Amino acid sequence: MTTTRRRFLGQMAAGAAGLTLGSRLWASTLVPKKKDKLGVALVGLGYYSTDILAPALQLTEHCHLAGVVSGTPAKLKTWQEKHRLPDAALYSYDNFDSIANNPAIDVVYVVLPPSMHAEFTIRAAKAGKHVWCEKPMAPSVKECEAMIKACKDNNVTLAIGYRLHHEPNTRKLMEIRRAQKYGTPVRATAEAGYFDPRKDHWKQKKALGGGVMGDMGVYPLNALRYGTGLEPIAVTAKASTTRPEIYHEVEETMAFELEFPGGVTGKGEASFGKRMNALRVDCTAGWYELVPFQNYSGVKGRTSDGLALDAVVPNQQARQMDDDALAIIHGTPLLAPGEEGLKDTRVVEAIYRAAASGKQEQV
């Protein structure tokens, strides 16, 4: 009886152990392993993806290139050979939705003309992928809201490519503003522009989301907001062009003035026809500025009491993507979520209304 009883208890214990081990193995197949490096798929293989983001992804610590999406088969082949991507990492716009079946891809980075941002952000969210979307977020508030909703409904994050929110001197300026070391803002100016010699580009086509305000204009607009820490309540604006043979569908230059609560004012300008690159905020007890404020490298500034803002970051886009990857990995807030892009787009819509009416428009 004793031997039989011992054998019985041993068999029961072994069975229980096996059941526990089996349960753990079964559970491990259901719960995905937490990653410390996320796979990123670039959607749209134009200049910014090719010359800026792809090289930056070679420098990132927490994400890597895991896929590419293009409507041009030759581009996909070139990228595959250059970056040693498997066939499973290549997608067209038509079969993009099948990206849902690729566990190597965690994030979809939408780098397309603005008119296509909403479509591919929503499709990526429905595929269960986190989304990084280049700025401007979308041409309309309605599209921005749909993008935010799709990501929330599918339990994925949405970050907008505001690289300067990750840039150390810009972040220091934001800290200075929050600490009110120089008092409270009174007026601010921001201008961003370059001479674009191209004659046939999406930035010159209204249907693709072109026009300087939705593109370069987001830089001074966003800078006036983070430079003052305030949200505009009204705006006046004037659109113009010096090359009507090129900029006949959209504006080449946009000048605008924002009214903030408490009588604070912001003056902004953006252009595809002239070079500009400065941000300055005058406060009740001093000032702070960044000149240049929106370069891919070399952003620097100073304050009225001689403080230098001259930190160096090796690669802004690598910093941006690593920051956003870490936010996903650790479940922490994004520095520039979809709501940030929505706020800018709401003001952009008001600026276009003001330029059309010639009157002050409410935001």
LOMAR-695562 format. One record per residue (C-alpha): residue number from 1; x, y, z; residue in one letter. Coordinates in nm, 3 decimals, always signed. Layout:
+-----+---------+---------+---------+----+
:   i :       x :       y :       z : aa :
+-----+---------+---------+---------+----+
: NUM :       X :       Y :       Z :  A :
...
+-----+---------+---------+---------+----+
# end
This chain:
+-----+---------+---------+---------+----+
:   i :       x :       y :       z : aa :
+-----+---------+---------+---------+----+
:   1 :  +0.000 :  +0.000 :  +0.000 :  M :
:   2 :  +0.280 :  +0.234 :  +0.089 :  T :
:   3 :  +0.466 :  +0.169 :  -0.240 :  T :
:   4 :  +0.147 :  +0.204 :  -0.443 :  T :
:   5 :  +0.052 :  +0.523 :  -0.262 :  R :
:   6 :  +0.396 :  +0.677 :  -0.322 :  R :
:   7 :  +0.385 :  +0.584 :  -0.689 :  R :
:   8 :  +0.038 :  +0.735 :  -0.723 :  F :
:   9 :  +0.141 :  +1.062 :  -0.556 :  L :
:  10 :  +0.454 :  +1.082 :  -0.773 :  G :
:  11 :  +0.250 :  +1.035 :  -1.088 :  Q :
:  12 :  +0.007 :  +1.304 :  -0.974 :  M :
:  13 :  +0.292 :  +1.547 :  -0.902 :  A :
:  14 :  +0.456 :  +1.478 :  -1.238 :  A :
:  15 :  +0.125 :  +1.526 :  -1.412 :  G :
:  16 :  +0.064 :  +1.855 :  -1.235 :  A :
:  17 :  +0.412 :  +1.977 :  -1.321 :  A :
:  18 :  +0.363 :  +1.880 :  -1.684 :  G :
:  19 :  +0.027 :  +2.054 :  -1.692 :  L :
:  20 :  +0.180 :  +2.370 :  -1.545 :  T :
:  21 :  +0.469 :  +2.364 :  -1.790 :  L :
:  22 :  +0.235 :  +2.297 :  -2.078 :  G :
:  23 :  +0.012 :  +2.585 :  -1.971 :  S :
:  24 :  +0.311 :  +2.818 :  -1.960 :  R :
:  25 :  +0.427 :  +2.712 :  -2.305 :  L :
:  26 :  +0.075 :  +2.753 :  -2.443 :  W :
:  27 :  +0.042 :  +3.097 :  -2.282 :  A :
:  28 :  +0.377 :  +3.206 :  -2.423 :  S :
:  29 :  +0.245 :  +3.146 :  -2.773 :  T :
:  30 :  -0.046 :  +3.379 :  -2.705 :  L :
:  31 :  +0.140 :  +3.664 :  -2.534 :  V :
:  32 :  +0.392 :  +3.830 :  -2.768 :  P :
:  33 :  +0.739 :  +3.882 :  -2.628 :  K :
:  34 :  +0.809 :  +4.243 :  -2.539 :  K :
:  35 :  +1.056 :  +4.392 :  -2.786 :  K :
:  36 :  +1.343 :  +4.626 :  -2.711 :  D :
:  37 :  +1.382 :  +4.721 :  -3.079 :  K :
:  38 :  +1.084 :  +4.790 :  -3.304 :  L :
:  39 :  +1.054 :  +4.717 :  -3.675 :  G :
:  40 :  +0.959 :  +5.018 :  -3.886 :  V :
:  41 :  +0.806 :  +5.018 :  -4.235 :  A :
:  42 :  +0.845 :  +5.334 :  -4.443 :  L :
:  43 :  +0.545 :  +5.418 :  -4.661 :  V :
:  44 :  +0.653 :  +5.633 :  -4.954 :  G :
:  45 :  +1.011 :  +5.615 :  -5.079 :  L :
:  46 :  +1.077 :  +5.972 :  -5.191 :  G :
:  47 :  +1.356 :  +6.207 :  -5.083 :  Y :
:  48 :  +1.278 :  +6.218 :  -4.712 :  Y :
:  49 :  +1.263 :  +5.842 :  -4.673 :  S :
:  50 :  +1.560 :  +5.777 :  -4.900 :  T :
:  51 :  +1.804 :  +6.049 :  -4.796 :  D :
:  52 :  +1.695 :  +6.126 :  -4.439 :  I :
:  53 :  +1.500 :  +5.852 :  -4.262 :  L :
:  54 :  +1.673 :  +5.543 :  -4.400 :  A :
:  55 :  +2.020 :  +5.668 :  -4.299 :  P :
:  56 :  +1.880 :  +5.777 :  -3.960 :  A :
:  57 :  +1.745 :  +5.427 :  -3.902 :  L :
:  58 :  +2.101 :  +5.300 :  -3.930 :  Q :
:  59 :  +2.181 :  +5.512 :  -3.623 :  L :
:  60 :  +1.884 :  +5.428 :  -3.404 :  T :
:  61 :  +1.910 :  +5.207 :  -3.095 :  E :
:  62 :  +1.545 :  +5.117 :  -3.042 :  H :
:  63 :  +1.406 :  +5.070 :  -3.393 :  C :
:  64 :  +1.521 :  +4.949 :  -3.733 :  H :
:  65 :  +1.407 :  +4.933 :  -4.094 :  L :
:  66 :  +1.183 :  +4.628 :  -4.135 :  A :
:  67 :  +0.974 :  +4.706 :  -4.441 :  G :
:  68 :  +0.905 :  +4.944 :  -4.729 :  V :
:  69 :  +0.591 :  +5.041 :  -4.918 :  V :
:  70 :  +0.584 :  +5.195 :  -5.266 :  S :
:  71 :  +0.376 :  +5.205 :  -5.581 :  G :
:  72 :  +0.693 :  +5.164 :  -5.790 :  T :
:  73 :  +0.827 :  +4.807 :  -5.815 :  P :
:  74 :  +1.171 :  +4.929 :  -5.924 :  A :
:  75 :  +1.205 :  +5.131 :  -5.604 :  K :
:  76 :  +1.113 :  +4.830 :  -5.393 :  L :
:  77 :  +1.380 :  +4.624 :  -5.569 :  K :
:  78 :  +1.643 :  +4.892 :  -5.516 :  T :
:  79 :  +1.560 :  +4.924 :  -5.147 :  W :
:  80 :  +1.558 :  +4.548 :  -5.104 :  Q :
:  81 :  +1.907 :  +4.516 :  -5.247 :  E :
:  82 :  +2.050 :  +4.816 :  -5.062 :  K :
:  83 :  +1.902 :  +4.731 :  -4.721 :  H :
:  84 :  +1.898 :  +4.350 :  -4.755 :  R :
:  85 :  +1.526 :  +4.321 :  -4.700 :  L :
:  86 :  +1.339 :  +3.991 :  -4.744 :  P :
:  87 :  +1.058 :  +3.959 :  -4.998 :  D :
:  88 :  +0.809 :  +3.963 :  -4.709 :  A :
:  89 :  +0.920 :  +4.317 :  -4.621 :  A :
:  90 :  +0.809 :  +4.463 :  -4.956 :  L :
:  91 :  +0.459 :  +4.603 :  -5.005 :  Y :
:  92 :  +0.269 :  +4.794 :  -5.270 :  S :
:  93 :  -0.006 :  +5.042 :  -5.193 :  Y :
:  94 :  -0.258 :  +4.783 :  -5.310 :  D :
:  95 :  -0.150 :  +4.496 :  -5.079 :  N :
:  96 :  -0.050 :  +4.726 :  -4.792 :  F :
:  97 :  -0.325 :  +4.592 :  -4.562 :  D :
:  98 :  -0.156 :  +4.250 :  -4.552 :  S :
:  99 :  +0.112 :  +4.414 :  -4.340 :  I :
: 100 :  -0.112 :  +4.309 :  -4.052 :  A :
: 101 :  +0.026 :  +3.956 :  -4.095 :  N :
: 102 :  +0.390 :  +4.061 :  -4.057 :  N :
: 103 :  +0.502 :  +4.042 :  -3.691 :  P :
: 104 :  +0.842 :  +4.189 :  -3.781 :  A :
: 105 :  +0.677 :  +4.526 :  -3.847 :  I :
: 106 :  +0.559 :  +4.715 :  -3.538 :  D :
: 107 :  +0.539 :  +5.071 :  -3.673 :  V :
: 108 :  +0.429 :  +5.220 :  -4.003 :  V :
: 109 :  +0.589 :  +5.556 :  -4.085 :  Y :
: 110 :  +0.371 :  +5.747 :  -4.335 :  V :
: 111 :  +0.597 :  +5.962 :  -4.556 :  V :
: 112 :  +0.357 :  +6.052 :  -4.838 :  L :
: 113 :  +0.202 :  +6.375 :  -4.971 :  P :
: 114 :  -0.036 :  +6.516 :  -4.704 :  P :
: 115 :  -0.347 :  +6.423 :  -4.903 :  S :
: 116 :  -0.260 :  +6.054 :  -4.846 :  M :
: 117 :  -0.177 :  +6.074 :  -4.474 :  H :
: 118 :  -0.524 :  +6.001 :  -4.344 :  A :
: 119 :  -0.582 :  +5.699 :  -4.569 :  E :
: 120 :  -0.261 :  +5.520 :  -4.481 :  F :
: 121 :  -0.268 :  +5.614 :  -4.114 :  T :
: 122 :  -0.615 :  +5.464 :  -4.083 :  I :
: 123 :  -0.520 :  +5.154 :  -4.284 :  R :
: 124 :  -0.209 :  +5.103 :  -4.070 :  A :
: 125 :  -0.410 :  +5.140 :  -3.749 :  A :
: 126 :  -0.664 :  +4.883 :  -3.870 :  K :
: 127 :  -0.372 :  +4.651 :  -3.944 :  A :
: 128 :  -0.276 :  +4.680 :  -3.576 :  G :
: 129 :  +0.041 :  +4.881 :  -3.634 :  K :
: 130 :  +0.158 :  +5.189 :  -3.446 :  H :
: 131 :  +0.177 :  +5.495 :  -3.670 :  V :
: 132 :  +0.432 :  +5.770 :  -3.718 :  W :
: 133 :  +0.303 :  +6.028 :  -3.965 :  C :
: 134 :  +0.502 :  +6.309 :  -4.120 :  E :
: 135 :  +0.385 :  +6.666 :  -4.081 :  K :
: 136 :  +0.166 :  +6.831 :  -4.182 :  P :
: 137 :  -0.061 :  +6.573 :  -4.024 :  M :
: 138 :  -0.338 :  +6.617 :  -4.285 :  A :
: 139 :  -0.499 :  +6.896 :  -4.489 :  P :
: 140 :  -0.815 :  +6.911 :  -4.276 :  S :
: 141 :  -0.929 :  +6.891 :  -3.916 :  V :
: 142 :  -1.182 :  +6.626 :  -4.015 :  K :
: 143 :  -0.906 :  +6.399 :  -4.145 :  E :
: 144 :  -0.690 :  +6.457 :  -3.836 :  C :
: 145 :  -0.977 :  +6.363 :  -3.609 :  E :
: 146 :  -1.043 :  +6.047 :  -3.811 :  A :
: 147 :  -0.675 :  +5.949 :  -3.783 :  M :
: 148 :  -0.674 :  +5.996 :  -3.406 :  I :
: 149 :  -0.997 :  +5.798 :  -3.370 :  K :
: 150 :  -0.872 :  +5.509 :  -3.584 :  A :
: 151 :  -0.557 :  +5.474 :  -3.375 :  C :
: 152 :  -0.748 :  +5.487 :  -3.048 :  K :
: 153 :  -1.008 :  +5.239 :  -3.171 :  D :
: 154 :  -0.734 :  +4.994 :  -3.266 :  N :
: 155 :  -0.526 :  +5.050 :  -2.952 :  N :
: 156 :  -0.218 :  +5.179 :  -3.133 :  V :
: 157 :  -0.025 :  +5.503 :  -3.087 :  T :
: 158 :  -0.005 :  +5.794 :  -3.331 :  L :
: 159 :  +0.299 :  +6.023 :  -3.336 :  A :
: 160 :  +0.349 :  +6.316 :  -3.573 :  I :
: 161 :  +0.697 :  +6.381 :  -3.712 :  G :
: 162 :  +0.769 :  +6.704 :  -3.528 :  Y :
: 163 :  +1.143 :  +6.637 :  -3.507 :  R :
: 164 :  +1.209 :  +6.969 :  -3.332 :  L :
: 165 :  +1.008 :  +6.854 :  -3.029 :  H :
: 166 :  +1.293 :  +6.606 :  -2.980 :  H :
: 167 :  +1.577 :  +6.851 :  -3.058 :  E :
: 168 :  +1.766 :  +6.948 :  -2.735 :  P :
: 169 :  +1.787 :  +7.325 :  -2.787 :  N :
: 170 :  +1.419 :  +7.345 :  -2.875 :  T :
: 171 :  +1.336 :  +7.140 :  -2.568 :  R :
: 172 :  +1.553 :  +7.373 :  -2.356 :  K :
: 173 :  +1.363 :  +7.671 :  -2.494 :  L :
: 174 :  +1.038 :  +7.503 :  -2.391 :  M :
: 175 :  +1.178 :  +7.451 :  -2.040 :  E :
: 176 :  +1.280 :  +7.818 :  -2.020 :  I :
: 177 :  +0.929 :  +7.920 :  -2.124 :  R :
: 178 :  +0.766 :  +7.696 :  -1.863 :  R :
: 179 :  +0.994 :  +7.827 :  -1.587 :  A :
: 180 :  +0.909 :  +8.188 :  -1.687 :  Q :
: 181 :  +1.267 :  +8.294 :  -1.613 :  K :
: 182 :  +1.219 :  +8.592 :  -1.843 :  Y :
: 183 :  +0.863 :  +8.663 :  -1.740 :  G :
: 184 :  +0.561 :  +8.592 :  -1.953 :  T :
: 185 :  +0.553 :  +8.619 :  -2.335 :  P :
: 186 :  +0.439 :  +8.946 :  -2.490 :  V :
: 187 :  +0.506 :  +8.888 :  -2.860 :  R :
: 188 :  +0.675 :  +8.629 :  -3.076 :  A :
: 189 :  +0.800 :  +8.604 :  -3.432 :  T :
: 190 :  +0.885 :  +8.296 :  -3.636 :  A :
: 191 :  +0.975 :  +8.259 :  -4.002 :  E :
: 192 :  +1.077 :  +7.960 :  -4.212 :  A :
: 193 :  +1.145 :  +7.941 :  -4.583 :  G :
: 194 :  +1.375 :  +7.840 :  -4.866 :  Y :
: 195 :  +1.389 :  +7.894 :  -5.240 :  F :
: 196 :  +1.239 :  +7.592 :  -5.415 :  D :
: 197 :  +1.337 :  +7.582 :  -5.785 :  P :
: 198 :  +1.115 :  +7.286 :  -5.872 :  R :
: 199 :  +0.835 :  +7.343 :  -6.120 :  K :
: 200 :  +0.639 :  +7.018 :  -6.095 :  D :
: 201 :  +0.612 :  +6.884 :  -5.740 :  H :
: 202 :  +0.330 :  +6.781 :  -5.509 :  W :
: 203 :  +0.396 :  +7.091 :  -5.299 :  K :
: 204 :  +0.264 :  +7.296 :  -5.592 :  Q :
: 205 :  -0.053 :  +7.089 :  -5.635 :  K :
: 206 :  -0.362 :  +7.163 :  -5.428 :  K :
: 207 :  -0.509 :  +6.814 :  -5.464 :  A :
: 208 :  -0.202 :  +6.658 :  -5.301 :  L :
: 209 :  -0.203 :  +6.895 :  -5.003 :  G :
: 210 :  +0.045 :  +7.143 :  -5.148 :  G :
: 211 :  +0.094 :  +7.507 :  -5.057 :  G :
: 212 :  +0.352 :  +7.655 :  -4.826 :  V :
: 213 :  +0.125 :  +7.699 :  -4.524 :  M :
: 214 :  +0.055 :  +7.330 :  -4.478 :  G :
: 215 :  +0.421 :  +7.242 :  -4.534 :  D :
: 216 :  +0.686 :  +7.494 :  -4.425 :  M :
: 217 :  +0.415 :  +7.699 :  -4.256 :  G :
: 218 :  +0.378 :  +7.436 :  -3.986 :  V :
: 219 :  +0.729 :  +7.523 :  -3.861 :  Y :
: 220 :  +0.664 :  +7.888 :  -3.766 :  P :
: 221 :  +0.309 :  +7.812 :  -3.656 :  L :
: 222 :  +0.417 :  +7.532 :  -3.424 :  N :
: 223 :  +0.712 :  +7.742 :  -3.302 :  A :
: 224 :  +0.484 :  +8.031 :  -3.208 :  L :
: 225 :  +0.273 :  +7.788 :  -3.008 :  R :
: 226 :  +0.557 :  +7.614 :  -2.823 :  Y :
: 227 :  +0.753 :  +7.940 :  -2.791 :  G :
: 228 :  +0.467 :  +8.109 :  -2.605 :  T :
: 229 :  +0.295 :  +7.805 :  -2.455 :  G :
: 230 :  -0.035 :  +7.950 :  -2.573 :  L :
: 231 :  -0.304 :  +7.853 :  -2.822 :  E :
: 232 :  -0.417 :  +8.117 :  -3.076 :  P :
: 233 :  -0.774 :  +8.241 :  -3.067 :  I :
: 234 :  -0.780 :  +8.451 :  -3.387 :  A :
: 235 :  -0.573 :  +8.510 :  -3.701 :  V :
: 236 :  -0.522 :  +8.739 :  -3.998 :  T :
: 237 :  -0.326 :  +8.629 :  -4.307 :  A :
: 238 :  -0.209 :  +8.719 :  -4.657 :  K :
: 239 :  -0.109 :  +8.473 :  -4.930 :  A :
: 240 :  +0.117 :  +8.576 :  -5.220 :  S :
: 241 :  +0.340 :  +8.449 :  -5.500 :  T :
: 242 :  +0.621 :  +8.588 :  -5.714 :  T :
: 243 :  +0.603 :  +8.295 :  -5.960 :  R :
: 244 :  +0.239 :  +8.258 :  -6.066 :  P :
: 245 :  +0.338 :  +8.032 :  -6.354 :  E :
: 246 :  +0.443 :  +7.774 :  -6.090 :  I :
: 247 :  +0.229 :  +7.864 :  -5.788 :  Y :
: 248 :  -0.109 :  +7.910 :  -5.953 :  H :
: 249 :  -0.296 :  +7.645 :  -5.755 :  E :
: 250 :  -0.143 :  +7.720 :  -5.413 :  V :
: 251 :  +0.044 :  +8.001 :  -5.241 :  E :
: 252 :  +0.421 :  +8.045 :  -5.255 :  E :
: 253 :  +0.435 :  +8.262 :  -4.942 :  T :
: 254 :  +0.202 :  +8.305 :  -4.645 :  M :
: 255 :  +0.229 :  +8.577 :  -4.382 :  A :
: 256 :  +0.006 :  +8.551 :  -4.078 :  F :
: 257 :  -0.051 :  +8.711 :  -3.739 :  E :
: 258 :  -0.190 :  +8.519 :  -3.445 :  L :
: 259 :  -0.378 :  +8.661 :  -3.150 :  E :
: 260 :  -0.327 :  +8.473 :  -2.826 :  F :
: 261 :  -0.515 :  +8.511 :  -2.496 :  P :
: 262 :  -0.412 :  +8.809 :  -2.284 :  G :
: 263 :  -0.317 :  +9.026 :  -2.580 :  G :
: 264 :  -0.005 :  +8.823 :  -2.669 :  V :
: 265 :  +0.072 :  +8.837 :  -3.043 :  T :
: 266 :  +0.257 :  +8.607 :  -3.281 :  G :
: 267 :  +0.383 :  +8.699 :  -3.626 :  K :
: 268 :  +0.468 :  +8.419 :  -3.867 :  G :
: 269 :  +0.577 :  +8.377 :  -4.227 :  E :
: 270 :  +0.658 :  +8.082 :  -4.449 :  A :
: 271 :  +0.782 :  +8.075 :  -4.807 :  S :
: 272 :  +0.901 :  +7.861 :  -5.096 :  F :
: 273 :  +1.046 :  +8.176 :  -5.253 :  G :
: 274 :  +1.292 :  +8.314 :  -4.994 :  K :
: 275 :  +1.521 :  +8.197 :  -4.717 :  R :
: 276 :  +1.411 :  +8.255 :  -4.355 :  M :
: 277 :  +1.490 :  +8.067 :  -4.036 :  N :
: 278 :  +1.438 :  +8.236 :  -3.698 :  A :
: 279 :  +1.228 :  +8.222 :  -3.382 :  L :
: 280 :  +1.222 :  +8.491 :  -3.112 :  R :
: 281 :  +0.998 :  +8.539 :  -2.809 :  V :
: 282 :  +0.995 :  +8.872 :  -2.624 :  D :
: 283 :  +0.879 :  +8.851 :  -2.263 :  C :
: 284 :  +0.810 :  +9.092 :  -1.979 :  T :
: 285 :  +1.160 :  +9.046 :  -1.833 :  A :
: 286 :  +1.379 :  +8.943 :  -2.127 :  G :
: 287 :  +1.377 :  +8.729 :  -2.441 :  W :
: 288 :  +1.491 :  +8.401 :  -2.593 :  Y :
: 289 :  +1.554 :  +8.297 :  -2.953 :  E :
: 290 :  +1.670 :  +8.020 :  -3.185 :  L :
: 291 :  +1.852 :  +8.117 :  -3.504 :  V :
: 292 :  +1.838 :  +7.894 :  -3.703 :  P :
: 293 :  +1.544 :  +7.720 :  -3.539 :  F :
: 294 :  +1.442 :  +7.450 :  -3.790 :  Q :
: 295 :  +1.755 :  +7.317 :  -3.960 :  N :
: 296 :  +1.817 :  +6.942 :  -3.974 :  Y :
: 297 :  +2.137 :  +7.021 :  -3.779 :  S :
: 298 :  +2.293 :  +7.325 :  -3.616 :  G :
: 299 :  +1.988 :  +7.458 :  -3.431 :  V :
: 300 :  +2.117 :  +7.709 :  -3.177 :  K :
: 301 :  +2.006 :  +8.009 :  -2.978 :  G :
: 302 :  +2.056 :  +8.245 :  -2.689 :  R :
: 303 :  +1.872 :  +8.441 :  -2.424 :  T :
: 304 :  +1.874 :  +8.804 :  -2.313 :  S :
: 305 :  +2.111 :  +8.729 :  -2.024 :  D :
: 306 :  +2.364 :  +8.546 :  -2.240 :  G :
: 307 :  +2.263 :  +8.182 :  -2.194 :  L :
: 308 :  +2.374 :  +7.981 :  -2.498 :  A :
: 309 :  +2.146 :  +7.714 :  -2.642 :  L :
: 310 :  +2.405 :  +7.513 :  -2.830 :  D :
: 311 :  +2.359 :  +7.144 :  -2.749 :  A :
: 312 :  +2.442 :  +6.907 :  -3.035 :  V :
: 313 :  +2.246 :  +6.600 :  -3.138 :  V :
: 314 :  +2.412 :  +6.369 :  -3.395 :  P :
: 315 :  +2.092 :  +6.308 :  -3.592 :  N :
: 316 :  +1.755 :  +6.469 :  -3.522 :  Q :
: 317 :  +1.550 :  +6.207 :  -3.702 :  Q :
: 318 :  +1.726 :  +5.921 :  -3.522 :  A :
: 319 :  +1.655 :  +6.092 :  -3.190 :  R :
: 320 :  +1.292 :  +6.144 :  -3.290 :  Q :
: 321 :  +1.238 :  +5.782 :  -3.390 :  M :
: 322 :  +1.417 :  +5.644 :  -3.085 :  D :
: 323 :  +1.211 :  +5.866 :  -2.854 :  D :
: 324 :  +0.888 :  +5.752 :  -3.018 :  D :
: 325 :  +0.997 :  +5.387 :  -3.012 :  A :
: 326 :  +1.079 :  +5.406 :  -2.640 :  L :
: 327 :  +0.738 :  +5.563 :  -2.572 :  A :
: 328 :  +0.574 :  +5.262 :  -2.739 :  I :
: 329 :  +0.797 :  +5.009 :  -2.564 :  I :
: 330 :  +0.745 :  +5.158 :  -2.218 :  H :
: 331 :  +0.391 :  +5.286 :  -2.263 :  G :
: 332 :  +0.488 :  +5.646 :  -2.187 :  T :
: 333 :  +0.345 :  +5.965 :  -2.344 :  P :
: 334 :  +0.461 :  +6.070 :  -2.690 :  L :
: 335 :  +0.630 :  +6.408 :  -2.724 :  L :
: 336 :  +0.421 :  +6.495 :  -3.033 :  A :
: 337 :  +0.102 :  +6.286 :  -3.048 :  P :
: 338 :  -0.175 :  +6.319 :  -3.304 :  G :
: 339 :  -0.343 :  +6.585 :  -3.095 :  E :
: 340 :  -0.045 :  +6.816 :  -3.157 :  E :
: 341 :  -0.088 :  +6.785 :  -3.532 :  G :
: 342 :  -0.462 :  +6.846 :  -3.498 :  L :
: 343 :  -0.401 :  +7.174 :  -3.314 :  K :
: 344 :  -0.179 :  +7.303 :  -3.594 :  D :
: 345 :  -0.420 :  +7.194 :  -3.866 :  T :
: 346 :  -0.705 :  +7.375 :  -3.693 :  R :
: 347 :  -0.501 :  +7.698 :  -3.707 :  V :
: 348 :  -0.394 :  +7.634 :  -4.068 :  V :
: 349 :  -0.760 :  +7.610 :  -4.169 :  E :
: 350 :  -0.827 :  +7.945 :  -3.998 :  A :
: 351 :  -0.525 :  +8.102 :  -4.173 :  I :
: 352 :  -0.658 :  +7.996 :  -4.513 :  Y :
: 353 :  -1.000 :  +8.138 :  -4.425 :  R :
: 354 :  -0.839 :  +8.466 :  -4.321 :  A :
: 355 :  -0.630 :  +8.485 :  -4.638 :  A :
: 356 :  -0.944 :  +8.431 :  -4.847 :  A :
: 357 :  -1.165 :  +8.676 :  -4.656 :  S :
: 358 :  -0.908 :  +8.946 :  -4.586 :  G :
: 359 :  -1.049 :  +8.966 :  -4.236 :  K :
: 360 :  -0.960 :  +8.833 :  -3.894 :  Q :
: 361 :  -1.092 :  +8.482 :  -3.843 :  E :
: 362 :  -1.151 :  +8.292 :  -3.521 :  Q :
: 363 :  -0.957 :  +7.971 :  -3.464 :  V :
+-----+---------+---------+---------+----+
# end
